[in-house]
Amino acid sequence: MLNIALDDLESGAVLRLLEAHLKDMYATSPAESVHALDPESLKQPSISFWSATQDNEVLGCIALKELTPSHAEIKSMRTCESARNQGVASQLLQHVLTVASSRKYNKLSLETGSMDFFLPARTLYKKYGFDYCGPFADYSLDPNSVFMERIL
């Protein structure tokens, strides 16, 4: 059974997962279009970070950044390669949707890449009711970025 819990970003396994995430982001997007946060930046008070574990193995992670009292952004969603296509990302996303509702957010937004590498992520977000939108918060139009939102 998958266990999703708040994480302090101190374990080696979580840090390796985030390192792989950042490496992929810089390998697939120009540096100026990479909006993934490093572990230290994910420790901001406005950000909640969860890891998903099973049998003491970290399989994925997700973060939620409060932009305003009614609007939050999904950040740093990642599933390790060995756990892809096994429902980990769906469970993480469902968890964040539940948290967002309990926090009374009206809207969830996210930024992801426009390249084929990010198609599975965009497909997952569409499956969970996210629609394409324009830039939000401090983002600006970028051909390498896609913006999505879900009204709660």
N, CA, C and O atoms as a GROMACS GRO file, in nm:
protein
  608
    1MET      N    1   0.084  -0.119   0.000
    1MET     CA    2   0.000   0.000   0.000
    1MET      C    3   0.088   0.125   0.000
    1MET      O    4   0.188   0.132   0.071
    2LEU      N    5   0.050   0.221  -0.080
    2LEU     CA    6   0.125   0.346  -0.092
    2LEU      C    7   0.096   0.435   0.029
    2LEU      O    8  -0.019   0.455   0.066
    3ASN      N    9   0.201   0.489   0.089
    3ASN     CA   10   0.189   0.580   0.202
    3ASN      C   11   0.233   0.718   0.157
    3ASN      O   12   0.348   0.738   0.116
    4ILE      N   13   0.142   0.815   0.163
    4ILE     CA   14   0.173   0.952   0.126
    4ILE      C   15   0.175   1.034   0.255
    4ILE      O   16   0.076   1.039   0.328
    5ALA      N   17   0.289   1.098   0.282
    5ALA     CA   18   0.304   1.173   0.406
    5ALA      C   19   0.387   1.298   0.383
    5ALA      O   20   0.470   1.304   0.292
    6LEU      N   21   0.363   1.399   0.468
    6LEU     CA   22   0.446   1.518   0.463
    6LEU      C   23   0.591   1.477   0.482
    6LEU      O   24   0.621   1.385   0.557
    7ASP      N   25   0.679   1.544   0.412
    7ASP     CA   26   0.820   1.507   0.412
    7ASP      C   27   0.905   1.630   0.443
    7ASP      O   28   0.872   1.740   0.400
    8ASP      N   29   1.013   1.612   0.518
    8ASP     CA   30   1.100   1.724   0.555
    8ASP      C   31   1.214   1.747   0.457
    8ASP      O   32   1.300   1.832   0.480
    9LEU      N   33   1.217   1.671   0.348
    9LEU     CA   34   1.320   1.685   0.245
    9LEU      C   35   1.460   1.663   0.300
    9LEU      O   36   1.554   1.734   0.262
   10GLU      N   37   1.475   1.567   0.388
   10GLU     CA   38   1.605   1.538   0.446
   10GLU      C   39   1.658   1.400   0.408
   10GLU      O   40   1.779   1.376   0.418
   11SER      N   41   1.572   1.310   0.364
   11SER     CA   42   1.618   1.173   0.335
   11SER      C   43   1.691   1.168   0.202
   11SER      O   44   1.657   1.240   0.108
   12GLY      N   45   1.791   1.083   0.196
   12GLY     CA   46   1.868   1.066   0.073
   12GLY      C   47   1.783   1.024  -0.044
   12GLY      O   48   1.805   1.070  -0.156
   13ALA      N   49   1.686   0.937  -0.021
   13ALA     CA   50   1.602   0.887  -0.130
   13ALA      C   51   1.518   0.999  -0.191
   13ALA      O   52   1.505   1.007  -0.313
   14VAL      N   53   1.462   1.085  -0.108
   14VAL     CA   54   1.383   1.198  -0.158
   14VAL      C   55   1.474   1.295  -0.233
   14VAL      O   56   1.437   1.345  -0.340
   15LEU      N   57   1.591   1.322  -0.178
   15LEU     CA   58   1.683   1.414  -0.244
   15LEU      C   59   1.730   1.359  -0.378
   15LEU      O   60   1.747   1.436  -0.473
   16ARG      N   61   1.751   1.229  -0.388
   16ARG     CA   62   1.790   1.168  -0.517
   16ARG      C   63   1.676   1.179  -0.618
   16ARG      O   64   1.700   1.204  -0.736
   17LEU      N   65   1.553   1.160  -0.573
   17LEU     CA   66   1.437   1.173  -0.662
   17LEU      C   67   1.428   1.316  -0.715
   17LEU      O   68   1.404   1.336  -0.834
   18LEU      N   69   1.446   1.414  -0.629
   18LEU     CA   70   1.441   1.554  -0.673
   18LEU      C   71   1.559   1.588  -0.762
   18LEU      O   72   1.546   1.667  -0.855
   19GLU      N   73   1.675   1.530  -0.735
   19GLU     CA   74   1.792   1.551  -0.820
   19GLU      C   75   1.766   1.498  -0.961
   19GLU      O   76   1.800   1.563  -1.060
   20ALA      N   77   1.705   1.380  -0.970
   20ALA     CA   78   1.670   1.323  -1.101
   20ALA      C   79   1.566   1.412  -1.171
   20ALA      O   80   1.572   1.430  -1.292
   21HIS      N   81   1.472   1.465  -1.093
   21HIS     CA   82   1.370   1.555  -1.148
   21HIS      C   83   1.436   1.678  -1.210
   21HIS      O   84   1.407   1.713  -1.325
   22LEU      N   85   1.523   1.743  -1.135
   22LEU     CA   86   1.591   1.862  -1.186
   22LEU      C   87   1.678   1.830  -1.307
   22LEU      O   88   1.684   1.907  -1.402
   23LYS      N   89   1.745   1.716  -1.303
   23LYS     CA   90   1.831   1.676  -1.415
   23LYS      C   91   1.747   1.661  -1.542
   23LYS      O   92   1.786   1.709  -1.649
   24ASP      N   93   1.632   1.595  -1.531
   24ASP     CA   94   1.543   1.579  -1.648
   24ASP      C   95   1.490   1.714  -1.696
   24ASP      O   96   1.480   1.738  -1.817
   25MET      N   97   1.457   1.802  -1.603
   25MET     CA   98   1.404   1.933  -1.643
   25MET      C   99   1.508   2.010  -1.725
   25MET      O  100   1.475   2.070  -1.827
   26TYR      N  101   1.632   2.010  -1.678
   26TYR     CA  102   1.737   2.083  -1.750
   26TYR      C  103   1.778   2.011  -1.879
   26TYR      O  104   1.830   2.074  -1.971
   27ALA      N  105   1.756   1.881  -1.887
   27ALA     CA  106   1.788   1.806  -2.009
   27ALA      C  107   1.683   1.826  -2.117
   27ALA      O  108   1.712   1.810  -2.236
   28THR      N  109   1.560   1.861  -2.079
   28THR     CA  110   1.452   1.872  -2.176
   28THR      C  111   1.407   2.015  -2.204
   28THR      O  112   1.334   2.039  -2.300
   29SER      N  113   1.449   2.110  -2.121
   29SER     CA  114   1.404   2.248  -2.136
   29SER      C  115   1.523   2.343  -2.127
   29SER      O  116   1.620   2.315  -2.056
   30PRO      N  117   1.517   2.456  -2.198
   30PRO     CA  118   1.621   2.556  -2.180
   30PRO      C  119   1.621   2.604  -2.035
   30PRO      O  120   1.516   2.608  -1.970
   31ALA      N  121   1.737   2.640  -1.984
   31ALA     CA  122   1.750   2.678  -1.843
   31ALA      C  123   1.650   2.786  -1.802
   31ALA      O  124   1.594   2.781  -1.692
   32GLU      N  125   1.626   2.884  -1.890
   32GLU     CA  126   1.535   2.992  -1.854
   32GLU      C  127   1.389   2.946  -1.847
   32GLU      O  128   1.304   3.020  -1.799
   33SER      N  129   1.360   2.826  -1.895
   33SER     CA  130   1.225   2.772  -1.892
   33SER      C  131   1.206   2.666  -1.785
   33SER      O  132   1.099   2.606  -1.776
   34VAL      N  133   1.308   2.642  -1.705
   34VAL     CA  134   1.297   2.542  -1.597
   34VAL      C  135   1.245   2.614  -1.473
   34VAL      O  136   1.308   2.707  -1.423
   35HIS      N  137   1.131   2.568  -1.424
   35HIS     CA  138   1.068   2.629  -1.307
   35HIS      C  139   1.063   2.533  -1.189
   35HIS      O  140   0.999   2.562  -1.088
   36ALA      N  141   1.130   2.418  -1.201
   36ALA     CA  142   1.135   2.323  -1.091
   36ALA      C  143   1.218   2.382  -0.976
   36ALA      O  144   1.316   2.454  -0.999
   37LEU      N  145   1.177   2.352  -0.855
   37LEU     CA  146   1.245   2.404  -0.738
   37LEU      C  147   1.345   2.304  -0.683
   37LEU      O  148   1.322   2.183  -0.686
   38ASP      N  149   1.457   2.355  -0.632
   38ASP     CA  150   1.554   2.267  -0.566
   38ASP      C  151   1.504   2.238  -0.425
   38ASP      O  152   1.414   2.306  -0.376
   39PRO      N  153   1.563   2.137  -0.358
   39PRO     CA  154   1.514   2.098  -0.225
   39PRO      C  155   1.509   2.213  -0.124
   39PRO      O  156   1.414   2.221  -0.046
   40GLU      N  157   1.607   2.300  -0.124
   40GLU     CA  158   1.608   2.411  -0.029
   40GLU      C  159   1.491   2.505  -0.055
   40GLU      O  160   1.428   2.553   0.039
   41SER      N  161   1.462   2.531  -0.181
   41SER     CA  162   1.349   2.619  -0.216
   41SER      C  163   1.215   2.556  -0.181
   41SER      O  164   1.118   2.628  -0.153
   42LEU      N  165   1.208   2.423  -0.180
   42LEU     CA  166   1.084   2.354  -0.145
   42LEU      C  167   1.055   2.359   0.005
   42LEU      O  168   0.948   2.318   0.049
   43LYS      N  169   1.150   2.410   0.083
   43LYS     CA  170   1.131   2.420   0.228
   43LYS      C  171   1.068   2.552   0.271
   43LYS      O  172   1.058   2.579   0.391
   44GLN      N  173   1.024   2.633   0.176
   44GLN     CA  174   0.958   2.760   0.208
   44GLN      C  175   0.832   2.733   0.291
   44GLN      O  176   0.765   2.631   0.271
   45PRO      N  177   0.798   2.823   0.383
   45PRO     CA  178   0.676   2.803   0.464
   45PRO      C  179   0.548   2.794   0.381
   45PRO      O  180   0.451   2.733   0.424
   46SER      N  181   0.547   2.854   0.262
   46SER     CA  182   0.426   2.851   0.178
   46SER      C  183   0.411   2.719   0.102
   46SER      O  184   0.312   2.700   0.030
   47ILE      N  185   0.507   2.628   0.118
   47ILE     CA  186   0.505   2.502   0.041
   47ILE      C  187   0.491   2.382   0.134
   47ILE      O  188   0.561   2.370   0.235
   48SER      N  189   0.399   2.294   0.098
   48SER     CA  190   0.386   2.162   0.164
   48SER      C  191   0.440   2.060   0.066
   48SER      O  192   0.409   2.065  -0.053
   49PHE      N  193   0.520   1.966   0.116
   49PHE     CA  194   0.584   1.867   0.030
   49PHE      C  195   0.554   1.728   0.085
   49PHE      O  196   0.570   1.702   0.204
   50TRP      N  197   0.508   1.640  -0.003
   50TRP     CA  198   0.477   1.503   0.035
   50TRP      C  199   0.560   1.405  -0.046
   50TRP      O  200   0.591   1.428  -0.162
   51SER      N  201   0.596   1.294   0.019
   51SER     CA  202   0.658   1.184  -0.054
   51SER      C  203   0.565   1.064  -0.045
   51SER      O  204   0.488   1.049   0.050
   52ALA      N  205   0.575   0.979  -0.145
   52ALA     CA  206   0.496   0.856  -0.150
   52ALA      C  207   0.593   0.740  -0.136
   52ALA      O  208   0.688   0.727  -0.213
   53THR      N  209   0.570   0.656  -0.036
   53THR     CA  210   0.658   0.542  -0.012
   53THR      C  211   0.578   0.413  -0.009
   53THR      O  212   0.459   0.410   0.023
   54GLN      N  213   0.647   0.308  -0.042
   54GLN     CA  214   0.591   0.174  -0.032
   54GLN      C  215   0.706   0.081   0.004
   54GLN      O  216   0.809   0.081  -0.063
   55ASP      N  217   0.687   0.002   0.108
   55ASP     CA  218   0.793  -0.089   0.156
   55ASP      C  219   0.925  -0.013   0.176
   55ASP      O  220   1.031  -0.060   0.135
   56ASN      N  221   0.917   0.105   0.238
   56ASN     CA  222   1.032   0.190   0.269
   56ASN      C  223   1.107   0.242   0.146
   56ASN      O  224   1.221   0.287   0.158
   57GLU      N  225   1.045   0.237   0.028
   57GLU     CA  226   1.106   0.290  -0.093
   57GLU      C  227   1.028   0.413  -0.138
   57GLU      O  228   0.905   0.409  -0.147
   58VAL      N  229   1.099   0.522  -0.166
   58VAL     CA  230   1.034   0.644  -0.214
   58VAL      C  231   1.000   0.624  -0.362
   58VAL      O  232   1.087   0.600  -0.445
   59LEU      N  233   0.871   0.634  -0.392
   59LEU     CA  234   0.824   0.613  -0.530
   59LEU      C  235   0.785   0.742  -0.600
   59LEU      O  236   0.778   0.746  -0.723
   60GLY      N  237   0.759   0.848  -0.523
   60GLY     CA  238   0.718   0.972  -0.586
   60GLY      C  239   0.708   1.085  -0.486
   60GLY      O  240   0.724   1.067  -0.366
   61CYS      N  241   0.681   1.204  -0.541
   61CYS     CA  242   0.666   1.322  -0.457
   61CYS      C  243   0.579   1.424  -0.528
   61CYS      O  244   0.557   1.418  -0.649
   62ILE      N  245   0.531   1.520  -0.448
   62ILE     CA  246   0.450   1.630  -0.499
   62ILE      C  247   0.454   1.742  -0.396
   62ILE      O  248   0.469   1.717  -0.276
   63ALA      N  249   0.440   1.864  -0.442
   63ALA     CA  250   0.437   1.980  -0.352
   63ALA      C  251   0.320   2.069  -0.388
   63ALA      O  252   0.270   2.069  -0.501
   64LEU      N  253   0.277   2.146  -0.290
   64LEU     CA  254   0.168   2.240  -0.308
   64LEU      C  255   0.214   2.374  -0.250
   64LEU      O  256   0.247   2.384  -0.132
   65LYS      N  257   0.215   2.476  -0.335
   65LYS     CA  258   0.260   2.609  -0.295
   65LYS      C  259   0.139   2.702  -0.289
   65LYS      O  260   0.069   2.721  -0.388
   66GLU      N  261   0.117   2.760  -0.172
   66GLU     CA  262   0.007   2.856  -0.159
   66GLU      C  263   0.048   2.988  -0.222
   66GLU      O  264   0.147   3.049  -0.182
   67LEU      N  265  -0.029   3.032  -0.320
   67LEU     CA  266  -0.005   3.161  -0.387
   67LEU      C  267  -0.083   3.272  -0.318
   67LEU      O  268  -0.032   3.382  -0.295
   68THR      N  269  -0.209   3.241  -0.286
   68THR     CA  270  -0.297   3.331  -0.210
   68THR      C  271  -0.381   3.239  -0.121
   68THR      O  272  -0.373   3.117  -0.136
   69PRO      N  273  -0.460   3.294  -0.031
   69PRO     CA  274  -0.544   3.207   0.052
   69PRO      C  275  -0.645   3.123  -0.027
   69PRO      O  276  -0.701   3.028   0.026
   70SER      N  277  -0.669   3.158  -0.154
   70SER     CA  278  -0.766   3.083  -0.234
   70SER      C  279  -0.706   3.016  -0.357
   70SER      O  280  -0.779   2.955  -0.435
   71HIS      N  281  -0.574   3.026  -0.375
   71HIS     CA  282  -0.511   2.977  -0.498
   71HIS      C  283  -0.377   2.912  -0.464
   71HIS      O  284  -0.295   2.970  -0.393
   72ALA      N  285  -0.357   2.790  -0.515
   72ALA     CA  286  -0.232   2.719  -0.491
   72ALA      C  287  -0.178   2.662  -0.622
   72ALA      O  288  -0.250   2.648  -0.720
   73GLU      N  289  -0.049   2.632  -0.619
   73GLU     CA  290   0.020   2.578  -0.737
   73GLU      C  291   0.079   2.442  -0.705
   73GLU      O  292   0.140   2.424  -0.599
   74ILE      N  293   0.062   2.348  -0.794
   74ILE     CA  294   0.126   2.217  -0.782
   74ILE      C  295   0.269   2.230  -0.833
   74ILE      O  296   0.294   2.285  -0.940
   75LYS      N  297   0.364   2.179  -0.754
   75LYS     CA  298   0.506   2.185  -0.788
   75LYS      C  299   0.567   2.046  -0.770
   75LYS      O  300   0.514   1.963  -0.696
   76SER      N  301   0.677   2.024  -0.837
   76SER     CA  302   0.766   1.910  -0.812
   76SER      C  303   0.698   1.774  -0.807
   76SER      O  304   0.729   1.690  -0.722
   77MET      N  305   0.604   1.751  -0.899
   77MET     CA  306   0.544   1.618  -0.907
   77MET      C  307   0.639   1.527  -0.983
   77MET      O  308   0.682   1.559  -1.094
   78ARG      N  309   0.671   1.416  -0.923
   78ARG     CA  310   0.769   1.324  -0.983
   78ARG      C  311   0.741   1.182  -0.936
   78ARG      O  312   0.709   1.160  -0.819
   79THR      N  313   0.753   1.087  -1.026
   79THR     CA  314   0.746   0.945  -0.993
   79THR      C  315   0.879   0.884  -1.036
   79THR      O  316   0.928   0.913  -1.146
   80CYS      N  317   0.936   0.800  -0.952
   80CYS     CA  318   1.062   0.736  -0.991
   80CYS      C  319   1.037   0.643  -1.110
   80CYS      O  320   0.927   0.591  -1.127
   81GLU      N  321   1.140   0.622  -1.190
   81GLU     CA  322   1.124   0.545  -1.313
   81GLU      C  323   1.067   0.406  -1.289
   81GLU      O  324   0.984   0.359  -1.367
   82SER      N  325   1.110   0.339  -1.182
   82SER     CA  326   1.065   0.201  -1.156
   82SER      C  327   0.917   0.194  -1.118
   82SER      O  328   0.859   0.086  -1.120
   83ALA      N  329   0.855   0.308  -1.083
   83ALA     CA  330   0.715   0.308  -1.039
   83ALA      C  331   0.622   0.374  -1.140
   83ALA      O  332   0.505   0.397  -1.110
   84ARG      N  333   0.672   0.405  -1.257
   84ARG     CA  334   0.587   0.473  -1.356
   84ARG      C  335   0.478   0.380  -1.407
   84ARG      O  336   0.496   0.258  -1.416
   85ASN      N  337   0.364   0.439  -1.441
   85ASN     CA  338   0.248   0.367  -1.494
   85ASN      C  339   0.192   0.265  -1.395
   85ASN      O  340   0.137   0.163  -1.435
   86GLN      N  341   0.207   0.294  -1.266
   86GLN     CA  342   0.152   0.206  -1.162
   86GLN      C  343   0.053   0.280  -1.072
   86GLN      O  344   0.013   0.228  -0.968
   87GLY      N  345   0.014   0.400  -1.110
   87GLY     CA  346  -0.085   0.474  -1.034
   87GLY      C  347  -0.030   0.565  -0.925
   87GLY      O  348  -0.108   0.629  -0.854
   88VAL      N  349   0.100   0.572  -0.911
   88VAL     CA  350   0.160   0.656  -0.806
   88VAL      C  351   0.125   0.803  -0.830
   88VAL      O  352   0.082   0.872  -0.737
   89ALA      N  353   0.144   0.852  -0.951
   89ALA     CA  354   0.115   0.992  -0.982
   89ALA      C  355  -0.032   1.024  -0.958
   89ALA      O  356  -0.065   1.130  -0.906
   90SER      N  357  -0.121   0.933  -0.997
   90SER     CA  358  -0.264   0.955  -0.974
   90SER      C  359  -0.295   0.966  -0.826
   90SER      O  360  -0.373   1.052  -0.784
   91GLN      N  361  -0.235   0.880  -0.746
   91GLN     CA  362  -0.260   0.885  -0.601
   91GLN      C  363  -0.203   1.013  -0.540
   91GLN      O  364  -0.266   1.073  -0.452
   92LEU      N  365  -0.086   1.056  -0.586
   92LEU     CA  366  -0.030   1.182  -0.537
   92LEU      C  367  -0.120   1.299  -0.574
   92LEU      O  368  -0.147   1.386  -0.491
   93LEU      N  369  -0.166   1.302  -0.697
   93LEU     CA  370  -0.252   1.411  -0.742
   93LEU      C  371  -0.384   1.410  -0.667
   93LEU      O  372  -0.433   1.516  -0.629
   94GLN      N  373  -0.443   1.293  -0.646
   94GLN     CA  374  -0.567   1.284  -0.568
   94GLN      C  375  -0.545   1.336  -0.426
   94GLN      O  376  -0.631   1.404  -0.370
   95HIS      N  377  -0.430   1.303  -0.369
   95HIS     CA  378  -0.398   1.350  -0.233
   95HIS      C  379  -0.395   1.502  -0.229
   95HIS      O  380  -0.453   1.564  -0.140
   96VAL      N  381  -0.326   1.564  -0.325
   96VAL     CA  382  -0.316   1.710  -0.328
   96VAL      C  383  -0.453   1.774  -0.354
   96VAL      O  384  -0.483   1.879  -0.298
   97LEU      N  385  -0.534   1.713  -0.437
   97LEU     CA  386  -0.669   1.767  -0.460
   97LEU      C  387  -0.751   1.764  -0.331
   97LEU      O  388  -0.826   1.857  -0.304
   98THR      N  389  -0.737   1.658  -0.253
   98THR     CA  390  -0.807   1.648  -0.125
   98THR      C  391  -0.757   1.755  -0.027
   98THR      O  392  -0.837   1.821   0.039
   99VAL      N  393  -0.625   1.771  -0.019
   99VAL     CA  394  -0.567   1.874   0.069
   99VAL      C  395  -0.614   2.012   0.025
   99VAL      O  396  -0.653   2.094   0.108
  100ALA      N  397  -0.610   2.039  -0.106
  100ALA     CA  398  -0.650   2.170  -0.157
  100ALA      C  399  -0.796   2.200  -0.121
  100ALA      O  400  -0.828   2.312  -0.083
  101SER      N  401  -0.882   2.101  -0.132
  101SER     CA  402  -1.023   2.120  -0.095
  101SER      C  403  -1.036   2.146   0.054
  101SER      O  404  -1.114   2.233   0.095
  102SER      N  405  -0.962   2.073   0.135
  102SER     CA  406  -0.971   2.093   0.280
  102SER      C  407  -0.917   2.229   0.322
  102SER      O  408  -0.959   2.284   0.424
  103ARG      N  409  -0.826   2.284   0.245
  103ARG     CA  410  -0.771   2.417   0.272
  103ARG      C  411  -0.858   2.527   0.210
  103ARG      O  412  -0.828   2.646   0.224
  104LYS      N  413  -0.964   2.488   0.143
  104LYS     CA  414  -1.060   2.582   0.083
  104LYS      C  415  -1.002   2.665  -0.031
  104LYS      O  416  -1.044   2.778  -0.054
  105TYR      N  417  -0.905   2.608  -0.104
  105TYR     CA  418  -0.856   2.677  -0.222
  105TYR      C  419  -0.967   2.673  -0.328
  105TYR      O  420  -1.039   2.574  -0.338
  106ASN      N  421  -0.979   2.780  -0.405
  106ASN     CA  422  -1.077   2.785  -0.514
  106ASN      C  423  -1.018   2.737  -0.646
  106ASN      O  424  -1.089   2.694  -0.736
  107LYS      N  425  -0.883   2.745  -0.655
  107LYS     CA  426  -0.818   2.712  -0.782
  107LYS      C  427  -0.681   2.652  -0.756
  107LYS      O  428  -0.608   2.694  -0.667
  108LEU      N  429  -0.648   2.552  -0.838
  108LEU     CA  430  -0.515   2.494  -0.842
  108LEU      C  431  -0.458   2.519  -0.980
  108LEU      O  432  -0.526   2.500  -1.080
  109SER      N  433  -0.333   2.563  -0.985
  109SER     CA  434  -0.266   2.589  -1.112
  109SER      C  435  -0.136   2.511  -1.117
  109SER      O  436  -0.086   2.463  -1.015
  110LEU      N  437  -0.082   2.499  -1.237
  110LEU     CA  438   0.047   2.433  -1.252
  110LEU      C  439   0.112   2.477  -1.382
  110LEU      O  440   0.046   2.523  -1.475
  111GLU      N  441   0.242   2.460  -1.386
  111GLU     CA  442   0.321   2.483  -1.508
  111GLU      C  443   0.392   2.353  -1.537
  111GLU      O  444   0.446   2.289  -1.447
  112THR      N  445   0.391   2.314  -1.663
  112THR     CA  446   0.465   2.196  -1.706
  112THR      C  447   0.522   2.226  -1.844
  112THR      O  448   0.493   2.329  -1.904
  113GLY      N  449   0.602   2.136  -1.893
  113GLY     CA  450   0.666   2.159  -2.022
  113GLY      C  451   0.573   2.133  -2.140
  113GLY      O  452   0.475   2.061  -2.130
  114SER      N  453   0.608   2.195  -2.253
  114SER     CA  454   0.529   2.179  -2.375
  114SER      C  455   0.583   2.067  -2.464
  114SER      O  456   0.519   2.030  -2.563
  115MET      N  457   0.700   2.012  -2.431
  115MET     CA  458   0.763   1.910  -2.515
  115MET      C  459   0.696   1.773  -2.495
  115MET      O  460   0.623   1.751  -2.398
  116ASP      N  461   0.724   1.681  -2.589
  116ASP     CA  462   0.668   1.546  -2.582
  116ASP      C  463   0.702   1.475  -2.451
  116ASP      O  464   0.623   1.394  -2.403
  117PHE      N  465   0.818   1.504  -2.394
  117PHE     CA  466   0.860   1.443  -2.267
  117PHE      C  467   0.752   1.462  -2.158
  117PHE      O  468   0.735   1.377  -2.072
  118PHE      N  469   0.681   1.576  -2.165
  118PHE     CA  470   0.583   1.611  -2.062
  118PHE      C  471   0.441   1.567  -2.097
  118PHE      O  472   0.348   1.594  -2.021
  119LEU      N  473   0.422   1.500  -2.211
  119LEU     CA  474   0.288   1.458  -2.251
  119LEU      C  475   0.220   1.369  -2.147
  119LEU      O  476   0.102   1.390  -2.120
  120PRO      N  477   0.289   1.272  -2.086
  120PRO     CA  478   0.221   1.193  -1.983
  120PRO      C  479   0.169   1.278  -1.867
  120PRO      O  480   0.061   1.251  -1.815
  121ALA      N  481   0.244   1.379  -1.828
  121ALA     CA  482   0.199   1.468  -1.719
  121ALA      C  483   0.077   1.546  -1.763
  121ALA      O  484  -0.021   1.554  -1.689
  122ARG      N  485   0.081   1.604  -1.882
  122ARG     CA  486  -0.033   1.682  -1.930
  122ARG      C  487  -0.158   1.595  -1.943
  122ARG      O  488  -0.268   1.639  -1.911
  123THR      N  489  -0.140   1.472  -1.988
  123THR     CA  490  -0.252   1.378  -2.001
  123THR      C  491  -0.312   1.346  -1.864
  123THR      O  492  -0.434   1.342  -1.849
  124LEU      N  493  -0.226   1.325  -1.766
  124LEU     CA  494  -0.274   1.298  -1.630
  124LEU      C  495  -0.353   1.418  -1.576
  124LEU      O  496  -0.462   1.401  -1.520
  125TYR      N  497  -0.300   1.536  -1.592
  125TYR     CA  498  -0.369   1.654  -1.541
  125TYR      C  499  -0.504   1.673  -1.609
  125TYR      O  500  -0.603   1.707  -1.543
  126LYS      N  501  -0.511   1.650  -1.740
  126LYS     CA  502  -0.639   1.659  -1.812
  126LYS      C  503  -0.738   1.558  -1.756
  126LYS      O  504  -0.856   1.589  -1.738
  127LYS      N  505  -0.690   1.437  -1.729
  127LYS     CA  506  -0.776   1.331  -1.673
  127LYS      C  507  -0.838   1.374  -1.541
  127LYS      O  508  -0.949   1.333  -1.508
  128TYR      N  509  -0.768   1.457  -1.466
  128TYR     CA  510  -0.817   1.502  -1.336
  128TYR      C  511  -0.880   1.641  -1.340
  128TYR      O  512  -0.891   1.708  -1.238
  129GLY      N  513  -0.922   1.682  -1.458
  129GLY     CA  514  -1.003   1.802  -1.470
  129GLY      C  515  -0.928   1.933  -1.486
  129GLY      O  516  -0.988   2.040  -1.473
  130PHE      N  517  -0.799   1.928  -1.513
  130PHE     CA  518  -0.725   2.051  -1.537
  130PHE      C  519  -0.742   2.091  -1.683
  130PHE      O  520  -0.742   2.006  -1.772
  131ASP      N  521  -0.756   2.221  -1.705
  131ASP     CA  522  -0.770   2.276  -1.839
  131ASP      C  523  -0.654   2.371  -1.866
  131ASP      O  524  -0.593   2.426  -1.774
  132TYR      N  525  -0.624   2.390  -1.992
  132TYR     CA  526  -0.517   2.482  -2.031
  132TYR      C  527  -0.561   2.625  -2.002
  132TYR      O  528  -0.678   2.660  -2.014
  133CYS      N  529  -0.464   2.707  -1.963
  133CYS     CA  530  -0.492   2.846  -1.931
  133CYS      C  531  -0.367   2.929  -1.963
  133CYS      O  532  -0.266   2.876  -2.010
  134GLY      N  533  -0.374   3.056  -1.936
  134GLY     CA  534  -0.259   3.143  -1.956
  134GLY      C  535  -0.168   3.141  -1.834
  134GLY      O  536  -0.197   3.074  -1.735
  135PRO      N  537  -0.058   3.214  -1.844
  135PRO     CA  538   0.035   3.221  -1.731
  135PRO      C  539  -0.034   3.277  -1.606
  135PRO      O  540  -0.128   3.356  -1.616
  136PHE      N  541   0.012   3.236  -1.490
  136PHE     CA  542  -0.042   3.282  -1.363
  136PHE      C  543   0.076   3.322  -1.274
  136PHE      O  544   0.192   3.296  -1.306
  137ALA      N  545   0.045   3.384  -1.162
  137ALA     CA  546   0.147   3.426  -1.065
  137ALA      C  547   0.258   3.504  -1.138
  137ALA      O  548   0.230   3.600  -1.210
  138ASP      N  549   0.384   3.462  -1.119
  138ASP     CA  550   0.497   3.534  -1.179
  138ASP      C  551   0.541   3.478  -1.314
  138ASP      O  552   0.643   3.521  -1.369
  139TYR      N  553   0.467   3.382  -1.369
  139TYR     CA  554   0.504   3.323  -1.497
  139TYR      C  555   0.471   3.418  -1.611
  139TYR      O  556   0.388   3.508  -1.596
  140SER      N  557   0.538   3.399  -1.724
  140SER     CA  558   0.505   3.472  -1.845
  140SER      C  559   0.497   3.373  -1.960
  140SER      O  560   0.542   3.259  -1.948
  141LEU      N  561   0.440   3.417  -2.071
  141LEU     CA  562   0.430   3.330  -2.188
  141LEU      C  563   0.568   3.277  -2.226
  141LEU      O  564   0.666   3.352  -2.228
  142ASP      N  565   0.574   3.148  -2.254
  142ASP     CA  566   0.700   3.081  -2.286
  142ASP      C  567   0.664   2.963  -2.376
  142ASP      O  568   0.581   2.880  -2.336
  143PRO      N  569   0.721   2.951  -2.494
  143PRO     CA  570   0.687   2.840  -2.582
  143PRO      C  571   0.723   2.703  -2.523
  143PRO      O  572   0.676   2.601  -2.572
  144ASN      N  573   0.806   2.700  -2.420
  144ASN     CA  574   0.847   2.575  -2.356
  144ASN      C  575   0.761   2.538  -2.237
  144ASN      O  576   0.780   2.432  -2.176
  145SER      N  577   0.665   2.624  -2.204
  145SER     CA  578   0.578   2.601  -2.088
  145SER      C  579   0.432   2.590  -2.129
  145SER      O  580   0.387   2.654  -2.224
  146VAL      N  581   0.362   2.508  -2.054
  146VAL     CA  582   0.216   2.494  -2.066
  146VAL      C  583   0.160   2.523  -1.927
  146VAL      O  584   0.216   2.478  -1.827
  147PHE      N  585   0.053   2.597  -1.920
  147PHE     CA  586  -0.011   2.632  -1.793
  147PHE      C  587  -0.148   2.566  -1.788
  147PHE      O  588  -0.222   2.564  -1.887
  148MET      N  589  -0.182   2.513  -1.672
  148MET     CA  590  -0.308   2.445  -1.655
  148MET      C  591  -0.368   2.486  -1.520
  148MET      O  592  -0.296   2.526  -1.428
  149GLU      N  593  -0.502   2.476  -1.511
  149GLU     CA  594  -0.569   2.507  -1.386
  149GLU      C  595  -0.693   2.420  -1.369
  149GLU      O  596  -0.749   2.367  -1.464
  150ARG      N  597  -0.732   2.409  -1.244
  150ARG     CA  598  -0.857   2.340  -1.212
  150ARG      C  599  -0.929   2.424  -1.107
  150ARG      O  600  -0.873   2.455  -1.002
  151ILE      N  601  -1.052   2.460  -1.137
  151ILE     CA  602  -1.136   2.530  -1.041
  151ILE      C  603  -1.192   2.425  -0.946
  151ILE      O  604  -1.244   2.322  -0.989
  152LEU      N  605  -1.181   2.452  -0.818
  152LEU     CA  606  -1.228   2.357  -0.717
  152LEU      C  607  -1.366   2.394  -0.664
  152LEU      O  608  -1.420   2.325  -0.579
   0.00000   0.00000   0.00000
